Amino acid sequence: MAKPYREGSHWSFRLRIKGEDIYRTGYATQALANEAQTEIRFALRQKGQPAAAGPFRTTLGQAFMNYARERLPKLKGANVDAVRINRYLRAVGLPIIRLKRLERPMNGASIYWEVRFEAETTSRTPNSLKAHQAKLSKNSSQSLLVRQRLAGMTMSDVMTYHIQEFIDAMVTEGKGAATIDHERAELRRLFSHAIHIWRWRSIETNPASNLNVPVVNNKRDRVLSNDEWRKMLKALAESRNRYAVP
């Protein structure tokens, strides 16, 4: 077993198993680093092969492609997920998702979309939109860089603090709480799929959980119309609770 070593305030280690170079850091003690080594060795040497190429050879971007093939056909609202996933695929130059809605759901109404992947062609931006596009790019420059780094990392290397860095970048750029929550949820679903469906044992916990994210405020202030007010008073008057109207 490779001996862990200190890096700043944490413990780290490097392994090479079956041609795989593995680096891990962030462990509070040497014992925890040794325990992690043991688990990784077990995961890589277990009988049978993990789904796809496994967490040590599959980048987050590639995992999103596999996830999209397996999961999106079954989601009625897959077009929304495809938009978010495509941002990761574009970040590392992978083919993007193209969805085609099926006229009639297949397999007892469980398959709604045909999922394809196409290389994205560069489209010419109209002059009237160039300034707006440049402003959006500038305002999202940091999160774009972090997204690109995430998409290129192997799934086994992605830790909670990597995703927290992505969240923090979006907060700094002024992204809304709901937008950030959707991004986090997409990553959380991907890792949940890897853990529970692909059985990638080396991913012990979902790194997109337990993050410090802005609270989504769904409260709305709304004033009743006169017609709604009259209907409410009528319903209250018919109530057997004599305290309802007061």
Secondary structure, 3 states (H helix, E strand, C coil): CCCCEEECCEEEEEEEECCEEEEEEEECCHHHHHHHHHHHHHHHHCCCCCCCCCCCCCEHHHHHHHHHHHHHHHCCCHHHHHHHHHHHHHHCCCCEEEEEEEEEEECCCCEEEEEEEECCCCCCCCHHHHHHHHHHHHHCHHHHHHHHHHHHCEHHHCCHHHHHHHHHHHHHCCCCHHHHHHHHHHHHHHHHHHHHCCCCCCCCCCCCCCCCCCCCCCCCCCCCCHHHHHHHHHHHHCCCCCCCCC
